[in-house]
Amino acid sequence: MIAPRSSDNDGPLTWIGSFPVHVSTVLAGVHAATLILTALALAAGAETALQTFVFSSSAVVNDLSLWQLATYAFVHMPPYWLFLIELYLLVVFGREIEAYLGRAAFIRFYLTLLLAPTLLFTGAEWLGWHTGYAGSSALHFGVFVAFALIYPTAEMFFGIQAKWIALALLAINSLQCLALSDYEALAVLAVDSVAACLFIARFQGRLALALPSRSYRLPVHRTAPSRQTRPPAAEAEEEDLHGSIDPILDKISRSGIASLTGRERERLEKARHKLIAKDGGA
């Protein structure tokens, strides 16, 4: 079940007693606090004040209420028992994704899921589709989709693998949105699910956005061999070694070291040790 962890992961942000506090834990705490504030505002009859934080495509475009692109996810409406499931998805599965991606990449991942639907809706406003949305259910379902992509065969409830549970929940939520004619919620669910798939595929190197480029080497002007020339077998071995890692180095130059898969990282590390050993024995 455990996939290779990112070397960029610095561990928990802090500890509360023996409990580790990760970025996902902090986000869960913020969502819990805003749920309480939302409930108090509803009880006090301050629905108008809450509407300033709910996403409205017309308000973003016409009134430049840009904060609504993100604040919509922190306005939690009843029923609140479903929010417990959201917290579970974020704390448990978000912690595993954070360990896999690394802290910085996890923050980018969460921001991607947060902003992708509202940016799409803002663009649709220019086409005449006026939308509004609040809540974080689709956002945190996207977190679980990412977990199922990283650990597809992880056994969960009653031994069912994570990938099948993700597909079943996606189908049920989609049917519910269709039955209620809630097309905004259906669109947010689809966008967050696709965004999670693309982000994880990009991180694992299975989605290359840059065009492939052929490597080019400058011609090497060889000098006359000295008396201490290296044996032909050693030169051939070194050329094979460089040839095996050249595609990996090209991939790093195009997409960064975070795009490498676990197998590519292992090959690069083995090549590095071989080169160090050769330099030490030369």
Secondary structure, 3 states (H helix, E strand, C coil): CCCCCCCCCCCCCEEECCEEECHHHHHHHHHHHHHHHHHHHHHCCCHHHHHCCCEEHHHHHHCCCCCHHHHHHHCCCCCCHHHHHHHHHHHHHHHHHHHHHCHHHHHHHHHHHHHHHHHHHHHHHCCCCCCEECCCHHHHHHHHHHHHHHCCCCECHHHCEHHHHHHHHHHHHHHHHHHCCCHHHHHHHHHHHHHHHHHHHHHCCCCCCCCCCCCCCCCCCCCCCCCCCCCHHHHHHHHHHHHHHHHHHHHHHHHCHHHCCHHHHHHHHHHHHHHHHHHHHC
